[in-house]
Amino acid sequence: MIQSDESFRDEFKPLSIPASYESADTQESKIIFALAQLGEGSADDVLARLEELQPGSADPQLAAMTEVVLSGLFNKGLIKGTDHSGKMSYNLSKITKSNEGEVNPDLLAPGLD
């Protein structure tokens, strides 16, 4: 395997969402966890959630890092975002409602029915 292929896979691998908040995790993991907790939110919303999870953690450096992490994940296509009057709101694109449709058997490929 060519090194560039491996580095590409590392750069664009699917997000791993932590199951719980751990103060020893990386800042990126904490930011992803906070966004998952919110469902959708701006960098400011995520920063506020981080402050709730670990009081005293929100500072200008974490605020800047939160914006950089979220915009970086968005630019890579790993999270979704929408612009609301000049402010980005991010989400993890989780399916929250199951598909209630049905399959039309007349449209199935031959041999699949």
mmCIF file of the C-alpha atoms, coordinates in Angstrom:
data_MODEL
# 
_entry.id   MODEL 
# 
loop_
_atom_site.group_PDB 
_atom_site.id 
_atom_site.type_symbol 
_atom_site.label_atom_id 
_atom_site.label_alt_id 
_atom_site.label_comp_id 
_atom_site.label_asym_id 
_atom_site.label_entity_id 
_atom_site.label_seq_id 
_atom_site.pdbx_PDB_ins_code 
_atom_site.Cartn_x 
_atom_site.Cartn_y 
_atom_site.Cartn_z 
_atom_site.occupancy 
_atom_site.B_iso_or_equiv 
_atom_site.pdbx_formal_charge 
_atom_site.auth_seq_id 
_atom_site.auth_comp_id 
_atom_site.auth_asym_id 
_atom_site.auth_atom_id 
_atom_site.pdbx_PDB_model_num 
ATOM 1   C CA . MET A 1 1   ? 0.000   0.000   0.000   1.00 0.00 ? 1   MET A CA 1 
ATOM 2   C CA . ILE A 1 2   ? 1.215   3.463   -0.844  1.00 0.00 ? 2   ILE A CA 1 
ATOM 3   C CA . GLN A 1 3   ? 1.768   5.737   2.151   1.00 0.00 ? 3   GLN A CA 1 
ATOM 4   C CA . SER A 1 4   ? -0.453  8.440   0.677   1.00 0.00 ? 4   SER A CA 1 
ATOM 5   C CA . ASP A 1 5   ? -3.381  5.974   0.586   1.00 0.00 ? 5   ASP A CA 1 
ATOM 6   C CA . GLU A 1 6   ? -2.885  5.148   4.255   1.00 0.00 ? 6   GLU A CA 1 
ATOM 7   C CA . SER A 1 7   ? -2.639  8.795   5.284   1.00 0.00 ? 7   SER A CA 1 
ATOM 8   C CA . PHE A 1 8   ? -5.796  9.565   3.271   1.00 0.00 ? 8   PHE A CA 1 
ATOM 9   C CA . ARG A 1 9   ? -7.672  6.797   5.083   1.00 0.00 ? 9   ARG A CA 1 
ATOM 10  C CA . ASP A 1 10  ? -6.481  8.120   8.449   1.00 0.00 ? 10  ASP A CA 1 
ATOM 11  C CA . GLU A 1 11  ? -7.513  11.663  7.527   1.00 0.00 ? 11  GLU A CA 1 
ATOM 12  C CA . PHE A 1 12  ? -11.007 10.779  6.287   1.00 0.00 ? 12  PHE A CA 1 
ATOM 13  C CA . LYS A 1 13  ? -11.979 7.809   8.455   1.00 0.00 ? 13  LYS A CA 1 
ATOM 14  C CA . PRO A 1 14  ? -15.507 7.900   9.904   1.00 0.00 ? 14  PRO A CA 1 
ATOM 15  C CA . LEU A 1 15  ? -15.924 9.694   13.208  1.00 0.00 ? 15  LEU A CA 1 
ATOM 16  C CA . SER A 1 16  ? -15.712 7.694   16.378  1.00 0.00 ? 16  SER A CA 1 
ATOM 17  C CA . ILE A 1 17  ? -18.169 9.171   18.855  1.00 0.00 ? 17  ILE A CA 1 
ATOM 18  C CA . PRO A 1 18  ? -17.150 8.573   22.476  1.00 0.00 ? 18  PRO A CA 1 
ATOM 19  C CA . ALA A 1 19  ? -19.727 6.739   24.579  1.00 0.00 ? 19  ALA A CA 1 
ATOM 20  C CA . SER A 1 20  ? -19.114 9.021   27.548  1.00 0.00 ? 20  SER A CA 1 
ATOM 21  C CA . TYR A 1 21  ? -17.297 12.209  28.472  1.00 0.00 ? 21  TYR A CA 1 
ATOM 22  C CA . GLU A 1 22  ? -13.819 11.548  29.799  1.00 0.00 ? 22  GLU A CA 1 
ATOM 23  C CA . SER A 1 23  ? -11.678 14.447  30.966  1.00 0.00 ? 23  SER A CA 1 
ATOM 24  C CA . ALA A 1 24  ? -8.575  12.549  29.802  1.00 0.00 ? 24  ALA A CA 1 
ATOM 25  C CA . ASP A 1 25  ? -9.825  12.341  26.168  1.00 0.00 ? 25  ASP A CA 1 
ATOM 26  C CA . THR A 1 26  ? -8.448  14.526  23.407  1.00 0.00 ? 26  THR A CA 1 
ATOM 27  C CA . GLN A 1 27  ? -10.063 17.904  22.905  1.00 0.00 ? 27  GLN A CA 1 
ATOM 28  C CA . GLU A 1 28  ? -11.414 16.687  19.551  1.00 0.00 ? 28  GLU A CA 1 
ATOM 29  C CA . SER A 1 29  ? -13.108 13.701  21.225  1.00 0.00 ? 29  SER A CA 1 
ATOM 30  C CA . LYS A 1 30  ? -14.628 15.982  23.849  1.00 0.00 ? 30  LYS A CA 1 
ATOM 31  C CA . ILE A 1 31  ? -15.924 18.352  21.152  1.00 0.00 ? 31  ILE A CA 1 
ATOM 32  C CA . ILE A 1 32  ? -17.446 15.476  19.161  1.00 0.00 ? 32  ILE A CA 1 
ATOM 33  C CA . PHE A 1 33  ? -19.061 14.083  22.308  1.00 0.00 ? 33  PHE A CA 1 
ATOM 34  C CA . ALA A 1 34  ? -20.547 17.492  23.181  1.00 0.00 ? 34  ALA A CA 1 
ATOM 35  C CA . LEU A 1 35  ? -21.947 17.874  19.658  1.00 0.00 ? 35  LEU A CA 1 
ATOM 36  C CA . ALA A 1 36  ? -23.451 14.390  19.869  1.00 0.00 ? 36  ALA A CA 1 
ATOM 37  C CA . GLN A 1 37  ? -25.079 15.336  23.174  1.00 0.00 ? 37  GLN A CA 1 
ATOM 38  C CA . LEU A 1 38  ? -26.600 18.445  21.606  1.00 0.00 ? 38  LEU A CA 1 
ATOM 39  C CA . GLY A 1 39  ? -27.695 16.821  18.365  1.00 0.00 ? 39  GLY A CA 1 
ATOM 40  C CA . GLU A 1 40  ? -27.080 20.106  16.558  1.00 0.00 ? 40  GLU A CA 1 
ATOM 41  C CA . GLY A 1 41  ? -25.407 23.338  17.528  1.00 0.00 ? 41  GLY A CA 1 
ATOM 42  C CA . SER A 1 42  ? -22.937 26.094  16.781  1.00 0.00 ? 42  SER A CA 1 
ATOM 43  C CA . ALA A 1 43  ? -19.381 26.186  18.065  1.00 0.00 ? 43  ALA A CA 1 
ATOM 44  C CA . ASP A 1 44  ? -20.653 28.431  20.884  1.00 0.00 ? 44  ASP A CA 1 
ATOM 45  C CA . ASP A 1 45  ? -23.321 25.846  21.787  1.00 0.00 ? 45  ASP A CA 1 
ATOM 46  C CA . VAL A 1 46  ? -20.711 23.079  21.844  1.00 0.00 ? 46  VAL A CA 1 
ATOM 47  C CA . LEU A 1 47  ? -18.413 25.220  23.992  1.00 0.00 ? 47  LEU A CA 1 
ATOM 48  C CA . ALA A 1 48  ? -21.271 25.858  26.448  1.00 0.00 ? 48  ALA A CA 1 
ATOM 49  C CA . ARG A 1 49  ? -21.957 22.106  26.624  1.00 0.00 ? 49  ARG A CA 1 
ATOM 50  C CA . LEU A 1 50  ? -18.258 21.444  27.279  1.00 0.00 ? 50  LEU A CA 1 
ATOM 51  C CA . GLU A 1 51  ? -18.414 23.947  30.149  1.00 0.00 ? 51  GLU A CA 1 
ATOM 52  C CA . GLU A 1 52  ? -21.417 22.079  31.592  1.00 0.00 ? 52  GLU A CA 1 
ATOM 53  C CA . LEU A 1 53  ? -19.562 18.770  31.316  1.00 0.00 ? 53  LEU A CA 1 
ATOM 54  C CA . GLN A 1 54  ? -16.353 20.106  32.838  1.00 0.00 ? 54  GLN A CA 1 
ATOM 55  C CA . PRO A 1 55  ? -16.871 23.408  34.688  1.00 0.00 ? 55  PRO A CA 1 
ATOM 56  C CA . GLY A 1 56  ? -14.004 25.832  34.267  1.00 0.00 ? 56  GLY A CA 1 
ATOM 57  C CA . SER A 1 57  ? -12.836 24.296  30.983  1.00 0.00 ? 57  SER A CA 1 
ATOM 58  C CA . ALA A 1 58  ? -14.195 26.967  28.639  1.00 0.00 ? 58  ALA A CA 1 
ATOM 59  C CA . ASP A 1 59  ? -11.516 29.497  27.805  1.00 0.00 ? 59  ASP A CA 1 
ATOM 60  C CA . PRO A 1 60  ? -10.524 31.432  24.668  1.00 0.00 ? 60  PRO A CA 1 
ATOM 61  C CA . GLN A 1 61  ? -8.136  28.658  23.602  1.00 0.00 ? 61  GLN A CA 1 
ATOM 62  C CA . LEU A 1 62  ? -10.862 25.982  23.827  1.00 0.00 ? 62  LEU A CA 1 
ATOM 63  C CA . ALA A 1 63  ? -13.299 28.299  22.029  1.00 0.00 ? 63  ALA A CA 1 
ATOM 64  C CA . ALA A 1 64  ? -10.849 28.684  19.134  1.00 0.00 ? 64  ALA A CA 1 
ATOM 65  C CA . MET A 1 65  ? -10.119 24.946  19.087  1.00 0.00 ? 65  MET A CA 1 
ATOM 66  C CA . THR A 1 66  ? -13.838 24.114  19.047  1.00 0.00 ? 66  THR A CA 1 
ATOM 67  C CA . GLU A 1 67  ? -14.357 26.296  15.976  1.00 0.00 ? 67  GLU A CA 1 
ATOM 68  C CA . VAL A 1 68  ? -11.298 24.830  14.236  1.00 0.00 ? 68  VAL A CA 1 
ATOM 69  C CA . VAL A 1 69  ? -12.292 21.211  14.974  1.00 0.00 ? 69  VAL A CA 1 
ATOM 70  C CA . LEU A 1 70  ? -15.916 21.642  13.890  1.00 0.00 ? 70  LEU A CA 1 
ATOM 71  C CA . SER A 1 71  ? -15.088 23.567  10.720  1.00 0.00 ? 71  SER A CA 1 
ATOM 72  C CA . GLY A 1 72  ? -12.335 21.068  9.894   1.00 0.00 ? 72  GLY A CA 1 
ATOM 73  C CA . LEU A 1 73  ? -14.673 18.091  10.288  1.00 0.00 ? 73  LEU A CA 1 
ATOM 74  C CA . PHE A 1 74  ? -17.291 19.916  8.202   1.00 0.00 ? 74  PHE A CA 1 
ATOM 75  C CA . ASN A 1 75  ? -14.779 20.726  5.442   1.00 0.00 ? 75  ASN A CA 1 
ATOM 76  C CA . LYS A 1 76  ? -13.772 17.042  5.296   1.00 0.00 ? 76  LYS A CA 1 
ATOM 77  C CA . GLY A 1 77  ? -17.431 16.051  4.985   1.00 0.00 ? 77  GLY A CA 1 
ATOM 78  C CA . LEU A 1 78  ? -17.401 14.138  8.285   1.00 0.00 ? 78  LEU A CA 1 
ATOM 79  C CA . ILE A 1 79  ? -20.187 16.229  9.851   1.00 0.00 ? 79  ILE A CA 1 
ATOM 80  C CA . LYS A 1 80  ? -22.953 18.318  8.340   1.00 0.00 ? 80  LYS A CA 1 
ATOM 81  C CA . GLY A 1 81  ? -23.496 22.004  8.813   1.00 0.00 ? 81  GLY A CA 1 
ATOM 82  C CA . THR A 1 82  ? -25.852 24.738  7.785   1.00 0.00 ? 82  THR A CA 1 
ATOM 83  C CA . ASP A 1 83  ? -25.332 28.470  7.708   1.00 0.00 ? 83  ASP A CA 1 
ATOM 84  C CA . HIS A 1 84  ? -27.852 30.379  9.815   1.00 0.00 ? 84  HIS A CA 1 
ATOM 85  C CA . SER A 1 85  ? -27.362 34.096  9.187   1.00 0.00 ? 85  SER A CA 1 
ATOM 86  C CA . GLY A 1 86  ? -23.591 33.798  9.005   1.00 0.00 ? 86  GLY A CA 1 
ATOM 87  C CA . LYS A 1 87  ? -23.233 31.361  11.903  1.00 0.00 ? 87  LYS A CA 1 
ATOM 88  C CA . MET A 1 88  ? -22.632 27.665  11.232  1.00 0.00 ? 88  MET A CA 1 
ATOM 89  C CA . SER A 1 89  ? -24.727 25.064  12.997  1.00 0.00 ? 89  SER A CA 1 
ATOM 90  C CA . TYR A 1 90  ? -23.261 21.551  12.940  1.00 0.00 ? 90  TYR A CA 1 
ATOM 91  C CA . ASN A 1 91  ? -24.729 18.063  13.367  1.00 0.00 ? 91  ASN A CA 1 
ATOM 92  C CA . LEU A 1 92  ? -23.612 14.457  13.089  1.00 0.00 ? 92  LEU A CA 1 
ATOM 93  C CA . SER A 1 93  ? -26.313 13.503  10.572  1.00 0.00 ? 93  SER A CA 1 
ATOM 94  C CA . LYS A 1 94  ? -27.606 10.703  12.728  1.00 0.00 ? 94  LYS A CA 1 
ATOM 95  C CA . ILE A 1 95  ? -30.796 9.016   11.590  1.00 0.00 ? 95  ILE A CA 1 
ATOM 96  C CA . THR A 1 96  ? -33.316 9.750   14.307  1.00 0.00 ? 96  THR A CA 1 
ATOM 97  C CA . LYS A 1 97  ? -36.504 8.529   12.616  1.00 0.00 ? 97  LYS A CA 1 
ATOM 98  C CA . SER A 1 98  ? -36.839 5.129   10.996  1.00 0.00 ? 98  SER A CA 1 
ATOM 99  C CA . ASN A 1 99  ? -38.002 4.781   7.416   1.00 0.00 ? 99  ASN A CA 1 
ATOM 100 C CA . GLU A 1 100 ? -41.706 3.986   7.402   1.00 0.00 ? 100 GLU A CA 1 
ATOM 101 C CA . GLY A 1 101 ? -41.870 3.261   3.671   1.00 0.00 ? 101 GLY A CA 1 
ATOM 102 C CA . GLU A 1 102 ? -42.336 -0.062  1.994   1.00 0.00 ? 102 GLU A CA 1 
ATOM 103 C CA . VAL A 1 103 ? -40.859 -1.819  -0.995  1.00 0.00 ? 103 VAL A CA 1 
ATOM 104 C CA . ASN A 1 104 ? -42.899 -2.080  -4.177  1.00 0.00 ? 104 ASN A CA 1 
ATOM 105 C CA . PRO A 1 105 ? -42.379 -5.717  -5.271  1.00 0.00 ? 105 PRO A CA 1 
ATOM 106 C CA . ASP A 1 106 ? -43.005 -4.749  -8.916  1.00 0.00 ? 106 ASP A CA 1 
ATOM 107 C CA . LEU A 1 107 ? -39.820 -2.656  -8.829  1.00 0.00 ? 107 LEU A CA 1 
ATOM 108 C CA . LEU A 1 108 ? -37.509 -5.393  -7.529  1.00 0.00 ? 108 LEU A CA 1 
ATOM 109 C CA . ALA A 1 109 ? -34.830 -6.679  -9.846  1.00 0.00 ? 109 ALA A CA 1 
ATOM 110 C CA . PRO A 1 110 ? -35.584 -10.121 -11.319 1.00 0.00 ? 110 PRO A CA 1 
ATOM 111 C CA . GLY A 1 111 ? -34.650 -12.897 -8.923  1.00 0.00 ? 111 GLY A CA 1 
ATOM 112 C CA . LEU A 1 112 ? -34.764 -10.723 -5.795  1.00 0.00 ? 112 LEU A CA 1 
ATOM 113 C CA . ASP A 1 113 ? -38.390 -11.349 -4.856  1.00 0.00 ? 113 ASP A CA 1 
# 
